Amino acid sequence: MNTDTFQSLQDWLHGRHYDISQQGDQLILTRNGKTMAVVTPPDRYQVSAVDMTFNEWVEFNKCLRNIRHYLSAK
């Protein structure tokens, strides 16, 4: 998976039913309109929703991992 651009990251996340937006330096990860996490570069993660099944948690962590890859590629 190529996360070198914001658009490629957005496309990958959409395939997993997540959305991402930028507000200043922060990246806001949402799912079904609910904020799931706020990522503040370089390494601050504020998780907003922790009521998930194990499989949802695995997918959520994949999303955070790829956001981190995107930030490190910038």
C-alpha positions in Angstrom: 0.0 0.0 0.0 1.3 3.4 -1.0 0.6 6.2 1.6 2.9 8.8 0.1 0.1 11.2 -0.6 -2.8 12.3 1.5 -5.2 11.2 -1.4 -3.8 7.7 -1.4 -4.2 7.5 2.4 -7.7 8.8 2.1 -8.6 6.2 -0.6 -7.1 3.4 1.5 -9.1 4.5 4.6 -12.3 4.9 2.6 -12.0 1.2 1.6 -12.1 0.4 5.3 -15.1 2.7 6.0 -13.0 5.4 7.6 -12.6 9.0 6.7 -9.7 11.4 7.4 -9.6 15.2 7.4 -7.0 17.8 8.2 -7.4 20.6 10.7 -4.2 22.5 10.9 -1.5 20.0 11.7 -3.9 17.5 13.1 -5.4 14.5 11.3 -8.9 13.6 12.3 -9.9 9.9 11.8 -13.7 9.3 11.7 -16.0 6.4 11.1 -19.7 6.9 10.4 -19.4 10.6 11.4 -17.9 9.8 14.8 -14.4 10.9 15.7 -12.3 7.9 16.4 -8.8 9.5 16.8 -7.0 12.8 16.6 -3.4 12.4 15.4 -1.0 15.3 16.1 2.4 15.0 14.4 4.9 13.8 15.1 3.7 11.2 17.6 0.6 12.2 19.6 -2.5 10.0 19.3 -5.8 10.8 21.1 -8.2 7.9 20.8 -11.8 8.9 21.3 -13.7 5.6 20.9 -12.6 2.3 22.5 -15.8 0.3 22.5 -14.9 -2.0 19.6 -14.9 -5.7 18.8 -11.5 -7.3 18.4 -11.7 -7.3 14.6 -12.7 -3.6 14.7 -9.7 -2.9 16.9 -7.4 -4.7 14.5 -8.7 -2.6 11.6 -8.5 0.6 13.6 -4.8 -0.1 14.5 -4.1 -0.7 10.8 -5.5 2.7 10.1 -3.3 4.3 12.7 -0.2 2.4 11.4 -0.8 3.7 7.9 -1.4 7.3 9.1 2.0 7.0 10.8 3.6 5.8 7.6 2.1 8.7 5.7 3.4 11.2 8.3 6.9 9.7 8.2 6.9 9.9 4.4 6.1 13.6 4.4 
